[in-house]
Amino acid sequence: MRSRLYISALIIAMVGINACIPTKYLAENEKLLVNIEPQGLEHVDPAAIQNLYQQEPNRMVLGSTPYLALYYFGKKFYDPLEIQSKIEKQQLKLKRRVAEAGADSSKIVKLRDRFNSRIENLKDKKKNGNFLMQLGEPPAVYDSTLMEKTLDQVDIYLNSKGYFNHRSNFRTTVKNEKLVYVDLSIQENEPYLYSQLSFDVKDPRIKRIVETTQNRSELKIGERYDEDKLTAERDRLYQLLKNRGYYEFARAYIEFEVDTSFAENTARITTIIQNPEQDSAHKVYTIKDVYFKTDQDRFGIPRDTVYYDGVAYVAYNQRYSTEILDKKIDVYPGQRYSQLRTSTTQRKLSDLDVFQFNNVLYSKVASPVDSTYQLNALINALPAKKFQETAELGINFTERKPGPFSSLSLRIRNVFGGAENLDLGIRGGLEYQVSLSDQNETVLIKEFGANAALSFPVILLPFTNKNLLSEYNPRTRVYAGYTSEDRQEYSRSIYESGIDYIWQRSRNPLQPPIMQFIFSPINLNIVQGDILDEVFRSRLANNSTGSRSLLESFDDGIISFIGFNFIFNTNDFTQTRNAKYFRTAVELGGLTKELGLQLDVNNLRTYQYARINPDYRRYIPLGGQRYFVYRINTGVVSPILGSNILPYEKFFFGGGASSVRAWQSRRLGLGSYAPLRADFNSEGELKLARDYRVEQPGEVLLEGNVEYRFNMFSFINGALFVDAGNVWLLRQDASKPGADFQFNRFYREIAVGTGFGIRFDLAVLILRFDFATKVYDPANYGGDKFVLPNFNLSNFLNRNNQSTLQIGIGYPF
């Protein structure tokens, strides 16, 4: 109840802050800059122009400035003199405590660290204001000189993009005597295009390299002049020569001469590569010797040296397999120096996760042999900690009450000396859900699990020499796990084991991987459990689809399957890139019988099925910490080879914090079918109503999400979203009209929800609150399927079937 009051207070406070524009604090001649609008752009991205503003206007929301209002509200509690007094008191206290510590240097260091941290926080508060002031934004008092500087930056930017004939100016409009609106008028005009590309290269060997790779140039005849392209071309030529043995080559040797005088709107580009001042040509270096050091220096003690494939492995204790390390090295004696091979060696060694850090250093050989310039390479790898522990503590929130969860994991590195990593983990948690028998009752769900996984940095297969896919960071993972779930409806234990082959690919060797492949040829799960609630048992029996019995899905059984996962992801952890994400998971279960293997043990049921689940996401930055994100998630699962039963875990479910958020987890569906229950209305009359308590397992999944994300205050972000989707059965069931998927009507059975979200970006995690309400309910019983008019703000705070509050960790997608 208290949490509902807090949420109500937050909403009321936000509405109050949003109510006006506080111009009363401005001086007589001061005006507030509230908007700069670039106009006339046809080809240039407006977001690029907005990044050039030398004075940011105060953000407006629905005709008001809530961020500025919050700043002024916080300023009422801001007293810089009082803060300065606290700073001086802390400084005096530190001086006194240091004097009391005497000659205890360790204690003095701790005192200085503690007090200096407090003093720095106070200085930051004095400079930038208190917490509320930092959440808001100070007044943007209009300054015409800053607008002139903005115009200068716009001119520089447009010239760099080839619009040398552009025209730009700005015009101000004052409204309500104090509010300044700026129209930034830009006329791009015709850009300059490349009409000729030529070279002026003094070194004949370099000239030959440059000319033979001209087809890879970033500059193309007929394209628009762009200084970013010139920079990219300089980088390309620099990397090209650094990878061809030119160890001492620098970017400063590369220049571009631009001639725009030949013809109207044309640019002739001459690429110039100078020679060193003291030489007539650039030197080419080859590798003489390669040394690989795998432990810290102990001065005065000689290391042991082992040679493998031309590389000298030096260590006090040879703890790492030279055969494995050899597969991660791209630098060998006799090669020409290559910056690319240097970087890929560092990346591959880092991917092993057995070294704290690594680098490759080069030293010149003093006396060239036959005018051949040589380098010695030293690969220096500092071992990481043998044991690494990770603990996690958090909150689960599915319905009504939060419940704690925790996990503890341990990684043991280089278990057998071949860069193998062993991961051990345990986890447990409590969760609350609505009771099946009494909707006003909340019941406890207990979950516990443990797992072990051993990873090898190679593909382990018979009749291979461990070189398979060696360029793509291959891994073989052998795992086993146990999961126990104790609910009101049932208890269930799952024992799992399997083997995964994992490899990755990048767009180029110097970039993080964007594609991951996981092939799982062996997966074996044993499921055991009991149905504890007779109401749940009867509902499973009543909801069984013909010969496909949900009740039998809870039988003890063996689930064996072959799986394949593919992930394509160009985003980063913070989801701030212009990126795409695609994941598809394919499973074929129960093929052991066809392969001649009999898994009939103690009369355990076996399942034969096929399952596919593609998921596509798109992330589009809009500038100014604003993003447009959408997702399409689909899936189909079906029994195969004459089987009629699916394991319960392999069904698809709709609703929840990462699905259609206006429905509780697993409660959306099936299609337009509405499971019913008898209930009493406010007048005590018995009636039929839609039963939202029952989980709705489906065989077809189709859902989509659209989300607009934006920054609200500092580390607090907001989101507006629309979710749509449903789950269906593959076959028609007379007892469930509308539950099966049909192409001629499925689009009318797409449930729609909408809402807004608040996300706290706490650096280590993102805490998410999503407030969602139903817009269209295809299974609404006894009323209009367009249910948005039923929305009431209090729905978020009451127990109802119209709106939900979803709490989660991380982004929904």
C-alpha positions in Angstrom: 0.0 0.0 0.0 2.8 2.3 0.9 4.5 1.7 -2.6 1.2 2.8 -4.2 1.2 6.1 -2.3 4.8 6.7 -3.3 3.9 6.2 -7.0 0.8 8.5 -6.7 3.0 11.2 -5.0 5.6 10.9 -7.8 2.9 11.3 -10.5 1.3 14.3 -8.8 4.8 15.9 -8.3 5.6 15.4 -12.0 2.3 16.9 -13.1 2.9 19.9 -10.7 6.4 20.5 -12.0 5.0 20.4 -15.5 2.4 23.1 -14.9 4.2 26.3 -15.9 7.3 28.1 -17.2 9.1 29.8 -14.3 10.2 33.1 -16.0 9.7 35.1 -12.9 13.3 34.4 -11.8 14.8 36.1 -14.9 16.2 39.6 -14.7 14.4 42.4 -16.5 16.5 42.2 -19.7 16.9 38.4 -19.7 14.9 36.0 -21.9 14.6 32.2 -21.9 15.8 30.2 -24.9 13.2 27.4 -25.3 13.6 26.2 -28.9 16.0 26.2 -31.8 14.5 24.8 -35.0 16.7 24.0 -38.0 14.8 24.6 -41.2 15.4 24.0 -44.9 17.5 20.9 -44.6 17.0 18.3 -47.4 20.1 16.0 -47.1 21.9 16.9 -43.9 20.7 15.1 -40.8 19.0 17.6 -38.4 20.5 15.7 -35.4 24.0 16.6 -36.7 23.0 20.3 -36.7 21.5 20.0 -33.2 24.8 18.7 -31.9 26.5 22.0 -32.9 24.4 24.2 -30.7 26.6 26.4 -28.5 23.6 27.1 -26.2 21.1 24.3 -25.5 17.5 25.5 -25.1 15.5 24.5 -22.1 13.5 21.4 -22.9 9.8 21.8 -23.3 7.1 19.2 -22.6 3.5 19.9 -23.5 4.2 23.6 -23.6 6.0 23.8 -20.3 9.6 23.4 -18.9 9.5 20.8 -16.2 13.3 20.4 -16.0 13.8 24.1 -15.4 11.0 24.1 -12.8 12.7 21.2 -11.0 16.0 23.1 -11.0 14.4 26.2 -9.4 12.5 24.0 -6.9 15.9 22.4 -5.9 17.5 25.8 -5.7 15.2 26.7 -2.8 17.2 24.3 -0.7 20.6 25.3 -2.1 22.9 27.4 0.1 26.5 27.6 -1.2 27.7 29.4 1.9 26.5 26.6 4.1 28.2 24.0 1.8 31.4 26.0 1.9 31.2 26.0 5.7 30.8 22.2 5.7 33.9 21.9 3.4 36.0 23.9 5.8 34.8 21.8 8.8 35.7 18.6 7.0 39.2 20.0 6.2 39.8 21.1 9.8 38.5 17.7 11.0 40.9 15.9 8.6 43.8 18.0 9.8 43.0 17.2 13.5 42.6 13.5 12.9 45.9 13.3 10.9 47.6 15.0 13.8 46.1 12.5 16.2 47.3 9.6 14.0 50.9 10.6 14.5 53.4 8.4 12.6 50.8 5.8 11.6 51.1 6.2 7.8 48.5 3.5 7.0 45.9 5.2 9.2 46.7 8.5 7.6 46.2 7.2 4.1 42.8 5.8 5.1 41.8 9.1 6.8 42.8 11.1 3.7 40.9 8.9 1.3 37.7 9.0 3.5 37.7 12.8 4.1 38.9 13.7 0.6 36.0 11.8 -0.8 33.5 13.7 1.4 35.2 17.0 0.5 35.0 16.3 -3.3 31.3 15.4 -3.0 30.7 18.7 -1.2 32.7 20.7 -3.8 30.7 19.0 -6.6 27.4 19.9 -4.8 28.6 23.5 -4.4 29.5 23.8 -8.1 26.6 21.9 -9.8 23.9 22.3 -7.2 22.0 19.7 -5.1 20.4 16.5 -6.3 17.2 18.1 -7.5 19.1 20.9 -9.4 21.2 18.2 -11.1 18.1 16.3 -12.1 16.7 19.5 -13.7 18.5 22.0 -15.9 19.5 25.6 -15.3 17.9 28.4 -17.2 19.1 28.9 -20.7 19.3 32.7 -20.8 19.4 33.7 -24.4 22.8 34.9 -25.6 23.0 36.3 -29.2 26.8 35.9 -29.3 26.4 32.1 -28.6 23.9 31.9 -31.5 26.5 33.6 -33.7 29.0 30.9 -32.6 26.4 28.3 -33.4 26.0 29.7 -36.9 29.8 29.6 -37.3 29.9 25.9 -36.3 27.1 25.2 -38.8 29.0 26.8 -41.6 32.2 24.8 -40.7 30.2 21.6 -40.6 28.4 22.2 -43.9 31.7 23.1 -45.6 33.1 19.8 -44.3 30.3 18.0 -46.0 30.8 19.6 -49.4 28.1 22.3 -49.2 30.5 25.2 -49.9 27.8 27.3 -51.5 25.3 27.0 -48.6 23.6 30.0 -47.0 22.6 30.2 -43.3 21.1 32.7 -40.9 18.9 32.7 -37.9 15.8 34.7 -36.8 14.4 35.0 -33.3 10.8 35.3 -32.2 9.9 36.4 -28.7 6.6 35.1 -27.2 5.0 36.1 -23.9 7.8 38.7 -23.6 10.3 36.2 -22.1 10.4 33.1 -24.4 12.8 33.1 -27.3 12.2 30.8 -30.3 15.0 30.6 -32.9 14.5 29.6 -36.5 17.8 28.4 -37.9 17.4 28.8 -41.7 19.8 26.7 -43.8 19.9 26.6 -47.6 22.2 23.7 -48.6 22.5 24.4 -52.4 24.4 22.1 -54.7 27.3 20.1 -53.1 30.7 19.7 -54.6 31.4 16.3 -56.1 34.7 14.4 -56.7 35.6 14.8 -60.3 39.2 13.4 -60.3 41.3 11.3 -57.9 45.1 11.1 -58.3 48.2 10.2 -56.4 51.5 11.9 -55.6 53.6 9.2 -53.9 57.4 9.4 -53.7 58.2 5.9 -52.6 57.7 3.5 -55.7 56.9 0.5 -53.5 54.2 2.3 -51.6 52.8 3.8 -54.8 52.4 0.3 -56.2 50.6 -0.8 -53.1 48.3 2.2 -53.1 47.4 2.0 -56.8 46.7 -1.8 -56.7 44.2 -1.3 -53.8 42.5 1.8 -55.3 39.3 -0.2 -55.7 38.9 -0.2 -51.9 39.2 3.5 -51.6 36.7 5.5 -49.5 36.7 8.1 -52.3 34.7 7.5 -55.4 34.3 9.7 -58.6 30.9 11.5 -58.5 30.3 11.2 -54.8 29.9 14.3 -52.5 33.0 15.8 -50.9 33.1 14.8 -47.3 36.0 15.5 -44.8 35.0 12.4 -42.8 35.6 10.3 -46.0 39.0 11.9 -46.3 39.8 10.9 -42.8 38.5 7.4 -43.4 40.7 7.2 -46.5 43.7 8.4 -44.5 43.0 5.7 -41.9 42.6 3.0 -44.7 46.0 3.9 -46.2 47.7 4.0 -42.8 46.3 0.6 -41.8 47.2 -0.8 -45.3 50.9 0.1 -45.0 51.2 -0.8 -41.3 50.0 -4.3 -42.2 52.6 -4.5 -45.0 55.7 -4.2 -42.8 55.9 -0.4 -42.5 56.5 -0.4 -38.7 57.5 3.3 -38.5 54.9 4.7 -40.9 52.7 7.5 -39.4 49.5 9.1 -40.5 51.3 12.5 -40.8 52.9 11.3 -44.0 49.5 11.3 -45.7 48.0 14.5 -47.0 45.2 15.5 -49.3 45.3 18.4 -51.8 41.8 19.7 -52.7 41.3 21.7 -55.9 37.9 23.3 -56.4 38.9 25.8 -59.1 38.7 23.5 -62.2 34.9 23.4 -62.7 31.8 24.5 -60.9 30.8 22.3 -57.9 33.7 19.9 -58.5 36.6 18.9 -56.3 39.9 17.3 -57.5 41.6 15.3 -54.8 45.3 14.5 -54.9 46.5 11.9 -52.3 50.1 12.8 -51.2 52.3 10.4 -49.3 55.6 11.9 -48.2 58.9 10.1 -47.6 60.7 10.4 -44.3 62.9 13.5 -44.0 66.2 11.5 -43.6 65.4 8.6 -46.1 64.5 8.2 -49.7 62.1 5.5 -48.9 60.1 4.0 -46.0 61.6 0.9 -44.2 60.0 -2.5 -44.3 60.5 -4.6 -41.2 60.3 -8.4 -40.7 60.0 -10.4 -37.5 63.2 -12.2 -36.3 62.3 -13.8 -33.0 59.0 -14.2 -31.1 59.0 -14.6 -27.3 55.8 -15.4 -25.3 56.0 -14.6 -21.5 53.2 -16.0 -19.3 54.1 -14.9 -15.8 55.4 -11.9 -13.8 59.0 -11.1 -13.6 61.2 -12.4 -10.7 64.4 -10.6 -11.0 67.6 -12.7 -10.7 65.7 -16.0 -11.4 66.1 -17.6 -14.9 63.0 -18.7 -16.8 62.4 -22.0 -18.5 62.1 -21.8 -22.3 60.0 -24.1 -24.5 60.0 -23.8 -28.3 56.9 -24.6 -30.3 56.3 -23.7 -33.9 59.1 -21.2 -33.9 57.9 -19.3 -30.8 59.9 -19.3 -27.6 57.6 -19.7 -24.5 59.4 -18.4 -21.5 58.0 -18.9 -17.9 59.1 -19.8 -14.4 56.3 -22.4 -14.5 54.9 -23.6 -17.8 51.2 -23.6 -16.8 49.6 -23.1 -20.2 49.5 -25.6 -23.1 51.8 -24.3 -25.9 49.6 -26.1 -28.4 46.5 -24.1 -27.3 48.4 -20.8 -27.1 49.8 -21.4 -30.6 46.3 -21.3 -32.0 45.8 -17.8 -30.6 49.1 -16.3 -32.0 49.2 -14.6 -35.5 52.8 -13.2 -35.1 55.6 -15.6 -36.2 59.3 -15.3 -37.2 59.9 -14.6 -40.8 56.6 -12.6 -41.3 56.5 -8.9 -42.2 55.4 -6.7 -39.4 51.6 -6.3 -39.3 49.6 -4.2 -37.0 46.5 -6.3 -37.9 48.2 -9.6 -36.8 49.4 -7.8 -33.7 45.8 -6.8 -32.7 44.2 -10.1 -33.6 46.8 -11.9 -31.4 45.9 -9.6 -28.5 42.1 -10.1 -29.1 42.4 -13.9 -29.3 44.4 -14.2 -26.1 41.9 -11.9 -24.3 39.1 -14.1 -25.5 40.6 -17.1 -23.6 39.8 -15.3 -20.3 42.8 -16.8 -18.5 45.0 -13.6 -18.7 44.4 -10.4 -16.8 45.9 -8.4 -19.7 48.2 -9.0 -22.6 50.2 -6.9 -25.1 52.6 -7.4 -28.0 55.8 -5.3 -27.8 58.4 -4.8 -30.6 62.1 -3.9 -30.4 64.4 -3.2 -33.4 67.3 -5.5 -34.1 70.4 -3.3 -33.9 72.3 -4.5 -37.0 70.3 -5.0 -40.2 71.4 -8.0 -42.3 71.7 -7.3 -46.0 69.7 -4.1 -45.6 66.8 -6.1 -44.1 65.3 -4.4 -41.1 64.1 -6.7 -38.3 62.0 -6.7 -35.1 61.9 -9.0 -32.1 58.3 -9.5 -30.7 57.5 -10.0 -27.1 54.0 -11.3 -26.2 53.5 -10.4 -22.6 50.5 -12.1 -20.9 49.8 -11.6 -17.2 47.7 -14.5 -15.7 44.3 -13.7 -14.3 43.2 -14.9 -10.8 42.7 -18.6 -10.6 39.4 -18.2 -8.8 36.8 -15.5 -9.4 33.6 -15.3 -7.3 30.5 -13.4 -8.3 27.5 -12.7 -6.1 24.2 -11.2 -7.1 21.2 -10.2 -5.0 17.9 -8.8 -6.4 14.2 -8.7 -6.4 11.6 -10.7 -8.4 8.3 -9.0 -9.0 5.7 -10.9 -11.0 2.4 -10.2 -9.3 1.5 -8.1 -6.2 4.5 -8.8 -3.9 8.3 -8.7 -4.5 10.4 -11.6 -3.6 14.2 -11.8 -3.2 16.6 -13.9 -5.4 20.3 -14.4 -5.2 23.0 -16.3 -7.0 26.6 -17.2 -6.4 29.0 -18.3 -9.1 32.6 -19.4 -9.1 35.0 -19.5 -12.1 38.1 -21.6 -11.9 40.5 -20.8 -14.7 43.0 -23.0 -16.6 41.8 -26.2 -14.9 43.9 -28.7 -16.8 46.5 -26.4 -18.3 44.8 -26.0 -21.7 43.0 -22.7 -20.9 39.9 -24.6 -19.8 37.5 -22.7 -17.5 35.1 -24.3 -15.0 32.0 -22.4 -13.9 30.0 -23.5 -10.9 26.9 -21.7 -9.7 23.9 -21.9 -7.4 20.8 -19.7 -7.4 17.6 -19.4 -5.5 14.7 -17.1 -5.2 11.2 -16.5 -3.9 8.3 -15.2 -6.0 4.6 -14.4 -5.5 1.7 -15.0 -7.8 -2.1 -14.9 -7.5 -3.7 -18.0 -6.1 -5.7 -20.2 -8.4 -8.3 -20.9 -5.8 -8.7 -17.4 -4.4 -7.9 -14.3 -6.5 -7.4 -12.2 -3.4 -4.7 -14.6 -2.0 -1.0 -14.4 -3.0 1.0 -17.6 -2.9 4.7 -18.2 -2.6 6.8 -19.8 -5.4 10.2 -21.2 -4.5 12.9 -21.8 -7.0 16.4 -23.3 -6.6 19.1 -24.3 -9.1 22.7 -25.3 -9.5 24.9 -25.7 -12.6 28.4 -26.6 -13.7 30.0 -25.9 -17.1 33.5 -26.7 -18.4 34.6 -24.7 -21.4 37.5 -25.7 -23.8 38.9 -23.1 -26.2 38.7 -25.4 -29.2 36.1 -27.5 -31.0 36.4 -31.0 -29.5 35.4 -33.5 -32.2 36.8 -36.9 -33.1 39.2 -37.0 -36.1 40.1 -33.3 -35.9 43.4 -31.7 -34.8 41.7 -28.9 -32.8 42.1 -26.4 -35.6 38.4 -26.4 -36.7 37.1 -22.8 -36.8 40.2 -21.6 -35.0 39.8 -18.1 -36.5 36.4 -17.6 -34.9 37.1 -17.9 -31.1 35.7 -21.5 -30.9 34.6 -23.1 -27.6 33.3 -26.4 -26.5 31.1 -26.3 -23.5 30.0 -29.3 -21.5 27.4 -28.6 -18.9 25.1 -30.1 -16.3 22.4 -28.4 -14.2 19.6 -28.9 -11.8 16.5 -26.7 -11.3 13.7 -27.1 -8.8 10.4 -25.2 -8.8 7.9 -25.4 -6.0 4.6 -23.7 -6.8 1.0 -23.8 -5.5 -0.1 -25.7 -8.6 2.8 -28.2 -9.0 6.4 -29.0 -8.1 8.9 -29.8 -10.8 12.6 -30.8 -10.9 14.7 -30.7 -14.1 18.1 -32.4 -14.5 19.9 -31.3 -17.6 23.1 -32.0 -19.4 24.6 -31.3 -22.8 27.4 -30.2 -25.1 27.5 -26.9 -27.0 29.9 -25.9 -29.8 30.2 -22.1 -29.9 32.0 -19.8 -32.4 31.8 -16.1 -33.3 32.4 -13.9 -36.3 33.2 -10.2 -36.7 32.8 -7.8 -39.6 36.6 -7.4 -39.4 39.2 -8.9 -37.0 39.5 -5.6 -35.0 35.8 -5.3 -34.2 33.8 -7.1 -31.5 31.9 -10.1 -32.8 28.5 -9.5 -34.2 27.5 -13.1 -35.0 27.4 -16.0 -32.6 26.7 -19.6 -33.5 25.8 -22.3 -31.0 25.3 -25.8 -32.1 24.1 -28.3 -29.5 24.2 -31.8 -30.8 23.5 -33.4 -27.4 20.9 -32.2 -24.9 19.4 -34.5 -22.3 16.9 -33.3 -19.7 15.1 -35.5 -17.2 11.9 -33.9 -15.8 10.1 -35.1 -12.6 7.3 -33.5 -10.8 3.8 -33.7 -9.2 0.6 -31.7 -9.6 -0.3 -30.4 -6.2 -3.5 -28.5 -6.8 -6.6 -30.4 -7.9 -8.1 -27.3 -9.4 -5.0 -26.9 -11.6 -5.2 -30.6 -12.6 -8.9 -30.3 -13.6 -8.1 -27.1 -15.6 -5.3 -28.9 -17.4 -7.6 -31.7 -18.3 -10.4 -29.4 -19.4 -7.9 -27.3 -21.5 -6.4 -30.3 -23.3 -6.6 -30.1 -27.0 -8.0 -33.3 -28.5 -5.3 -35.9 -28.3 -2.8 -33.2 -27.2 -3.1 -33.4 -23.4 -1.7 -30.6 -21.3 -2.1 -33.0 -18.3 0.4 -35.4 -19.9 2.8 -32.6 -20.5 3.4 -32.8 -16.8 4.3 -36.4 -16.8 7.8 -37.5 -15.7 9.9 -37.7 -18.9 13.1 -37.4 -20.8 13.6 -34.5 -23.2 16.4 -35.0 -25.7 16.9 -32.5 -28.5 19.4 -31.2 -31.0 19.6 -27.4 -31.1 21.0 -24.5 -33.1 21.1 -20.8 -32.1 22.2 -17.9 -34.3 22.6 -14.4 -32.9 23.3 -11.3 -35.0 23.9 -8.2 -32.9 25.5 -4.9 -33.8 24.5 -3.1 -30.6 26.4 -2.6 -27.4 25.5 -3.2 -23.7 24.0 0.3 -23.3 21.8 -0.1 -26.5 22.8 3.3 -27.8 23.9 2.4 -31.4 22.1 2.5 -34.6 21.8 -1.3 -34.6 20.0 -4.5 -35.5 19.5 -7.7 -33.5 18.3 -11.0 -34.9 18.2 -14.3 -33.0 16.7 -17.6 -34.0 16.6 -20.8 -32.0 15.8 -24.2 -33.6 15.2 -27.4 -31.7 14.5 -30.9 -32.9 13.5 -33.1 -30.0 13.2 -36.9 -29.5 15.3 -38.0 -32.5 17.1 -40.6 -30.5 14.6 -43.3 -31.4 15.2 -42.6 -35.1 19.0 -42.8 -34.5 18.7 -46.2 -32.9 19.0 -45.1 -29.3 16.4 -46.2 -26.7 16.0 -43.8 -23.8 13.1 -45.7 -22.1 14.2 -45.6 -18.5 11.7 -46.3 -15.6 8.8 -45.7 -17.9 9.7 -42.0 -18.4 7.8 -40.4 -21.2 9.8 -39.3 -24.3 8.8 -36.3 -26.4 9.3 -35.7 -30.1 8.8 -32.1 -31.3 10.2 -29.3 -33.5 10.5 -25.7 -32.4 11.7 -22.5 -34.0 11.7 -19.0 -32.5 13.0 -16.1 -34.6 13.3 -12.7 -32.9 14.2 -9.4 -34.7 14.9 -6.0 -33.1 15.8 -2.6 -34.5 17.4 0.3 -32.5 17.3 3.8 -34.1 18.9 6.8 -32.3 17.0 10.0 -32.8 19.6 12.3 -31.2 19.6 13.8 -27.7 19.4 10.5 -25.8 16.2 9.6 -27.7 15.7 6.2 -29.4 13.0 4.5 -31.5 13.1 0.7 -31.0 10.9 -2.0 -32.4 10.8 -5.8 -32.2 9.1 -8.7 -33.9 9.1 -12.0 -32.1 7.6 -15.2 -33.5 7.6 -18.9 -32.9 6.1 -22.3 -33.8 6.3 -25.6 -31.9 4.6 -28.8 -32.8 4.9 -32.6 -31.9 6.4 -34.6 -34.8 6.8 -38.2 -35.9 3.4 -39.3 -34.7 3.8 -37.7 -31.2 0.9 -35.7 -29.7 2.5 -34.4 -26.5 4.7 -31.4 -25.9 6.9 -30.8 -22.8 5.3 -27.9 -20.9 8.5 -25.9 -21.0 8.5 -25.9 -24.8 5.2 -24.1 -25.2 5.1 -20.4 -26.0 3.5 -17.9 -23.6 2.3 -14.3 -24.0 2.2 -11.5 -21.5 4.7 -10.2 -18.9 7.5 -7.7 -18.5 9.2 -8.6 -21.8 6.2 -9.4 -23.9 2.7 -7.7 -24.2 3.0 -5.8 -20.9 -0.7 -5.1 -20.3 -1.2 -8.8 -19.6 0.3 -10.6 -16.7 3.0 -13.2 -17.4 1.7 -16.2 -19.3 -1.9 -15.0 -19.2 -2.4 -13.8 -22.7 -4.2 -16.0 -25.2 -5.3 -18.2 -26.7 -6.4 -16.3 -29.8 -9.9 -15.0 -29.2 -10.8 -17.9 -26.9 -11.8 -16.8 -23.4 -11.5 -19.2 -20.5 -14.4 -18.5 -18.2 -15.1 -18.7 -14.5 -18.2 -18.2 -12.3 -18.1 -15.0 -10.2 -20.4 -12.8 -8.3 -21.0 -9.1 -9.2 -21.3 -6.2 -6.8 -25.0 -7.1 -6.4 -24.3 -10.6 -5.4 -25.5 -12.1 -8.7 -23.7 -15.1 -10.2 -22.2 -14.4 -13.7 -19.6 -15.7 -16.1 -16.4 -13.7 -16.4 -13.0 -14.0 -18.2 -10.6 -16.0 -16.1 -7.2 -14.4 -16.2 -5.7 -16.7 -13.6 -4.9 -19.6 -15.9 -1.6 -19.8 -17.8 -2.2 -20.1 -21.6 0.4 -22.3 -23.3 0.4 -21.9 -27.1 2.0 -23.5 -30.1 2.1 -20.3 -32.3 3.6 -17.0 -31.1 3.3 -13.7 -32.8 4.1 -10.4 -31.0 5.6 -7.0 -31.8 6.7 -4.1 -29.7 7.3 -0.4 -30.5 9.0 1.8 -27.9 10.1 5.5 -27.9 12.9 6.0 -25.3 14.0 9.4 -24.0 15.9 10.9 -21.1 13.9 12.5 -18.4 16.2 13.6 -15.6 19.9 12.7 -15.3 19.9 8.9 -14.8 16.1 8.6 -15.1 14.8 7.6 -18.5 11.3 7.3 -19.8 9.6 5.3 -22.5 6.3 5.3 -24.4 5.3 1.9 -25.8 2.8 -0.1 -27.7 2.8 -3.9 -27.5 0.8 -6.3 -29.7 0.6 -10.0 -30.0 -1.0 -13.3 -29.0 -0.5 -17.1 -28.8 -2.6 -19.7 -30.6 -2.9 -23.5 -31.1 -1.9 -25.1 -34.4 -5.0 -27.3 -34.6 -8.7 -26.5 -34.2 -10.2 -27.5 -30.9 -14.0 -27.7 -30.6 -13.9 -27.0 -26.9 -11.8 -23.8 -27.5 -13.4 -21.8 -30.3 -11.1 -19.1 -31.6 -7.9 -20.7 -30.0 -6.4 -22.0 -33.3 -4.3 -19.9 -35.7 -6.1 -19.1 -39.0 -4.7 -16.8 -41.7 -8.1 -15.4 -42.5 -8.7 -14.0 -38.9 -5.5 -14.0 -36.9 -5.0 -10.3 -37.4 -8.3 -9.7 -35.7 -7.0 -11.6 -32.7 -3.9 -9.5 -32.0 -4.1 -8.1 -28.5 -2.9 -4.5 -28.1 -1.6 -2.8 -25.0 0.1 0.6 -24.4 1.7 2.5 -21.6 4.7 4.4 -20.3 7.8 3.3 -18.5 10.3 4.8 -16.0 13.9 3.4 -16.1 16.6 4.1 -13.5 20.0 3.7 -15.2 22.1 2.8 -12.1 25.3 2.1 -14.2 25.5 -1.5 -12.8 21.9 -2.3 -13.8 18.8 -0.8 -15.2 15.7 -0.9 -12.9 12.5 -0.7 -15.0 8.9 0.2 -14.1 6.4 -0.2 -17.0 2.8 0.9 -16.5 0.7 -0.8 -19.2 -3.0 -0.9 -20.0 -5.1 -2.9 -22.4 -6.3 -1.3 -25.6 -7.8 -4.2 -27.5 -8.6 -7.5 -25.9 -9.7 -10.1 -28.6 -10.8 -12.5 -25.8 -12.8 -9.9 -23.8 -16.0 -11.7 -22.6 -19.4 -10.0 -22.7 -18.3 -6.6 -23.9 -16.6 -4.5 -26.5 -13.1 -5.8 -27.4 -11.8 -2.2 -27.5 -11.3 -1.9 -23.7 -9.2 1.3 -23.5 -12.2 3.3 -22.4 -12.2 1.2 -19.2 -8.8 2.7 -18.2 -8.6 4.6 -15.0 -5.4 6.0 -13.5 -6.1 4.1 -10.2 -6.0 0.8 -12.2 -2.3 0.8 -11.9 -2.6 0.8 -8.1 -5.5 -1.6 -7.7 -5.9 -5.3 -8.4 -7.7 -5.4 -11.7 -7.5 -7.0 -15.2 -7.3 -3.7 -17.1 -3.8 -2.4 -16.3 -0.6 -3.8 -14.9 2.7 -2.6 -13.3 5.6 -4.6 -14.6 8.9 -4.4 -12.8 12.0 -5.7 -14.3 15.8 -5.6 -14.5 17.3 -4.4 -17.9 15.5 -3.3 -21.0 12.5 -5.4 -22.2 14.2 -6.0 -25.5 
